Every structure is written in structure tokens, then in C-alpha cells.
Amino acid sequence: MTGATPSLADVLRPVKHVLLDFDGPVCSVFAGLPAPEVARRLRAGLLASGEQAPSGAENETDPLALLRLIADTRPDLAAMTDGALAELETKAVRLGRPNVGGESVLRACARSGRSVSVVSNNAGVAIAAYLSDHGLSDYVGGVFGRTPGDPSSMKPNPQLLLAAMEAAGSEPEECIFIGDAARDVEAGEAAGVATIGYANKPGKDARLAAAGAVVIVESMQVIADALG
């Protein structure tokens, strides 16, 4: 970091509304039901319904990327595939690994009077199920998962961030977005919101910095502590 880089405290001071990514910052969604297995089950579901996954889908291990690929090549299958993935994500979050620091951020926001919206490419029903199962629903003002049947709504599209801010009646300068991928930073920039990059794996810090994250942290607990 250079001397011109703002501190985490400086970035958070004016924030009234925290926009929080889900997979990574809050929990590891596919820790118990691995992403490649979810992708395999999605393909198997297509075959069971009499449909063939499009070319290139057979080696895709990221279920969200697979959903996008299917929707791009077979729009008629988008809604069915999205629904099947949402069911699998709901199963996955019940086996997922909580990020203790993510829960700490939610509690710190409540203590400091800041509102929270979860903004994620995951299905809203899965996110809501996780929050309910872990007693965290009251800490979140709104859940903004991908639009069902429309994977084009996923980040880096800013659509979900814009919807979250509109629902909360907040302006971009009052918000901060916390995400762990370059696409999160890109979505934040497109929505006019600064993004804190959560580098939870080796090499992510460089990618998040290149994308334009204002601050990069390696622990969600660091953010919780800075929120007060």
C-alpha cells in the first residue's frame, strides 16, 4: 500500500449502510457440498429431464458459471436450471462453513447503528435459509441474491447493489461494499460504491488491488473491530 491509501477506519467512518457479499465474507457456501459436485448434479438434472447440457458445460466446475453458460446458450433452460441450483445451494449452506469474522461484522454493524444488506450471486432463498439457521436474520435488512432465472443479474453487473441501495434509501457515498472477488469490486465501481476487498486466499490481494479495492484485508474480524 502507498501512503495515499486510506486507512480502514477512514473508509468506514462515513458509512451508514454496509453491502456485504455472502460466499466468502459470511460463510464458505460449498465447504460441505463442493462446487464441482453441485455442478455435476446440475448437469445430471438436465439429463434426467431429457435435456443435454450445452457444449463446454461438461468440464465446468463452478455452478454459477455453469448456470450462466446454460442461460447464454439455452435461454429456455435458464429458469429450470436456476431453480435446481437454488435448491442445491440451500442444501450446501446447511453444510457450509461459517466465517466467524462475518458474523462479527453483522453484530458490529448492529452495535454501531449501521444497516446491512447481503448482496450476492447466490440464490436469495439459500442466503435467507443460512441467516435463519444461524440466528442472523435480524442483523440483515435485506437479501439481494441473483434474480431468479436471470444470471445476467449477477456481479459484475451492478444491478443487485443498486437494488439494495434503493431499498435502503441510501446513497453510494454512504455505503461500503465488502467482497472477495474482482467482480465484486467491478460491480461496486459500476454502482458508484467503494469496495473493501477481502483476500481470503493467496493471490487474491493482488487481484482485488488491480480491480480497484480501496482497502484490502485478510480477515473479516479486522473490519468488525474497525466498525466499533
Secondary structure, 3 states (H helix, E strand, C coil): CCCCCCCHHHHHCCCCEEEECCECCCEECCCCCCHHHHHHHHHHHHHHCCCCCCCCHHHCCCHHHHHHHHHHHCHHHHHHHHHHHHHHHHHHHCCCEECHHHHHHHHHHHHCCCEEEEECCCCHHHHHHHHHHCCCHHHCCEEECCCCCCHHHCCCCCHHHHHHHHHHCCCHHHEEEEECCHHHHHHHHHHCCCEEEECCCCCHHHHHHHHCCCEEECCHHHHHHHHC
